[in-house]
């Protein structure tokens, strides 16, 4: 489930502990559950990571990126000798500083040192769908650069949205989930964004007006920023937690997601409807989000 707000919250939660620290050891925790997809093999990653300094931790779309070595005070971020350790949490992955939800699904431990300080960061994943990749600078650019991922949703302007959506005739909800169009938006927040912008989820992307695009842009910034402020959404299964193993709070602000049959909190005159688009559930209010001919 982690989308842009949840991953951004994870990054902010571990950044102070990680940045400037040295990886004393990278350990794979014994786990009898489904193994993670790790490339290259974990011993290779561990050997290259151990002894490296974490220059920074940042988010790329829905991924957590550790930039290791290769960055001095005089050089620019992303120099050719940098190495990138990339975690994609996917459905149930968490980055933690505190005790995990359980020990059974712990996967990886970073043992960090900074001067005399020692601490650990953990990766926990209940379903084991997450991935770990180690890239050099060129590989990172090829795998997660502009040819693969669109601009970050929080950094896009109305003009960029207009340009990218005008190029596709797909339904707007489907287009929002395409990480080549905009990086970071997932199924949950797409429904919330479209509701706030009063756009029907089945509207053709290339037929949205400038007014629609302006409303969409404002809604993206508002919904994602608010979700980050509330530290993400913890749904009914309770899986998502922040770095301190605390639940997020934005689920209490959802207006349509997973509220099928409930009264719309915006107009208070219609019930929320659920449809399926690209094998994903979409929730919207047919009164607030009227479909134009």
N, C-alpha and C positions, 0 to 999 in steps of 0.2 A: 503493500500500500504506500510506502513512503514516496511522496511527490516533492516538488520543489520546497514547500514550507518545512516539511519534516526533515529533509536532507540538510537544508540551510540551518535548521535548529540543531541537528547533530553536529554540523561543522562548528557552529558557534560554541556548542557545549564542550567540545574537546580542544578547540584551538589554543586556548591559553596554556593548557597542560602540554600540548604537543609541540607547538612552534618554539624553536630554539633548543629543543631537547635532542639527545642522541639516542638512537635505538640500540640499547644494550643487547636485546635479544628479541627475536620475532619467533613466537612459538605457536605451533598448531596444537590446540587442545584436543585430547582424545574425545571423540564423539561417535556414538554408534548410529547416528541418524544419517540421512542423505548427505553425501559429501558436497562441498562447494566446488564450483567450477573455478579452478585456479590455473593460471597460465603466466609464465612457464611453471614447471613443477614447484611445489612449495619449498623444497630444500634449496632450489636455485634462488628463489626470491629471498628467502631468509639469509642466505649467504651474502647476497648483494646488499640487503638492507641493513644488516647488523653492522654497527659502527658508523652508520650514516647519520647526518644531522638533518632534522626536519626543518627546512627553510620556511615553509608555510603550509597551512591546510586550507583548502578552498573547495568550492562546489563547482562542478561542471555539469549542468543540467541536473540529473537525478543521481549524480555520482559524487563520492567523497574522494578528494585527491590530496595525497601527501607528496609534496615536492621535496626531494631529498638531494642534499649536496649541491654543488655546482653553482651556488648563488652567493656571491660575496657582496659586501656593501657597495662596491663600485660597479657591479654588473647588473644587468636587467633581469627581471624575473623571466624564466623560461629560456635560459641560455642553453647552448648545445650540449653541455656536459651535465645537465640536470637529469634526474631520474624521477619517474612518476609512479607511485604506487596508488592504484585506483580501486576503490571499493564501490560496487553497485549493490545497494541493499535489496533492491527489488521488493518482493512482497512483504517479507517479515524480518529483514535485517536491521540491526540496531548497533550503533557505536556508543559505548558506555564507559563512564568513569566510576560508577557506583556498582553495587551488587546487581547482578543480572536478574531478570524475572525468574530464571531457574538455572541450575548448573548443567542440566542435561543438554542444552542447545548452545553452550559456549563453543566457539569455533577457533578464534585466534586471539592471542595476547601480544600486545606490544609492551615490552619492559623498557621504560624510558628513564634516562638520567639527565639531570640538569644541575651541574655543580654537585652539591651533596644531596640534592633532592632525588628521590626515586619514587616512581609511581607507574601504574599500568593503565592501559586503555584496552578495552575488550571489544571484540566483534561477536555478536550473538545473533543466531538466525534459526528460528523455529522450523521453518520448512526447508531451509538449505537451498534456496533459489538464488541467493546472492552470488556475486562473482568477485574475484580478485585478479588484477592484471598488473604487470610491471612493464612500463614502457620507457624507452629513451625519448629524447625530445621529438625526433622525427616520427617515431611510432605513435606518440601521443597526439601529435598534430594530425596524422593520417587517420587515427581511430576516432578522435573526438574533436577534430577541427571543423571549420565551416563547410567542408565538403560532405561531412557526415551529420552534423548537428546544426540546427538553425540557431539564430541569436537567442540569448537568454531572455525568457519572457519578461523579466523585470527590467530589462534594458532596452526593450523595443519601444519605438515611437509610433504614433498613429500612421505616419507615412510608411514605416516599415511594415506595419500590419496590412495596410492597403495594398502595398506592392506584393506581399507574399500571398495574401488571400485572393487577389485578383487573378493569380496564376492557376487556381484550381477550382473546379466545378463541384467538388465534394461538399457534402453537408458540413456546416460549420463545426458541429460537435466532433465529427470525424477528423476534420482538418486540425482542430486544436490538439488532438492526441498525437498528431504526427510530429515527432521530435525534429524533423527536418524543416518544418514550418516555424515552430517556436519550441525552444528547449525548456523542459521543466514541468509543463502542465500535464496532469494526469486526469483520470476519469472523474474523481471526486470534484476537484476544483473547476473542471470544465463545466459541469452542471451548475455550480454556484456562480461562476463568472457569467454564463449566458443568462441566468435568471436575473442577475443584477443589471445586466445591460438590456434586458427585455427583448432578447433575440431568440426566435424559435430555433431549437437545436437542429431542425431539418432544413433550415434556410441554406440556399446555395451560397458558398463562400464568395464566388465572383459576382454575386448580385447584391451584396451588402452595400448600403449607401455610405456616404461619408459620415452621416450622423450615426449610423450603426457602428462604423469603425471607431469613431471617437468614443462612443459609449463602451464598446468592447475594450478598448485600450484603458480607459479609466477603471473599468471593472477588474481587469487583470491586475492592475497595480493595487487597487483597493483590497481585493480578496486575498491575493498572495501576501501582501504586506501585513494585513490583519491576521492571517493565519500564522505568519512568522511571529508576530507579536504575542499571540496566544500559544506559541510553541507547538503548532501542529494540531492534528486531529487524531484523537484516540477513539476508534470505533468500538462497536459492541464486543468484538473479540478481545479487546484490551491489548492487542499486540504492540502497537506503537507506543514507545516511551522515549522521553528525552535522555540526554547523556547521564542524568542523575536518577534514571529509572522512575521518573514521574510522568503521569499522564499529561497529554496536551489538553488544551481547553477550547480549541476552535470548533469542536464538534457541537458545542452548545450554541454556536452561531450559525450553523447550517440552516439554510432556508428551504432547500428542496432535496438535497441528497439523502437518499434512503428514507424519504418521508411520503412514499406513495400512499394515496388515500387520505392523507391528512390535509387540513385546511391550509391554504397558502397564507403565510404570515404577512405577505406584502399586500395583497388585495383583500384578503379575508372573505372572498366570495366564491372561490373555486378550489377544487381539490387538486393536490399534486398528482401528476400522471407519470407512469413509468413506461418507457419504450426501450427497445433494444437497437443499438446502432453499432455496426462493426463488432458484434458479439459482446458489447459492453452495455450495461444499464445506463440509461439517461433519465433524469428526473427533471420535470419542468411544470410550470403553471400555464395551462392553455389560455387563460385570460390575460395574464401579464405578458406572456410571450406568444402573441398571436402570429400565426403563419400567414404571410402575405401571398397573394396570388402571383 
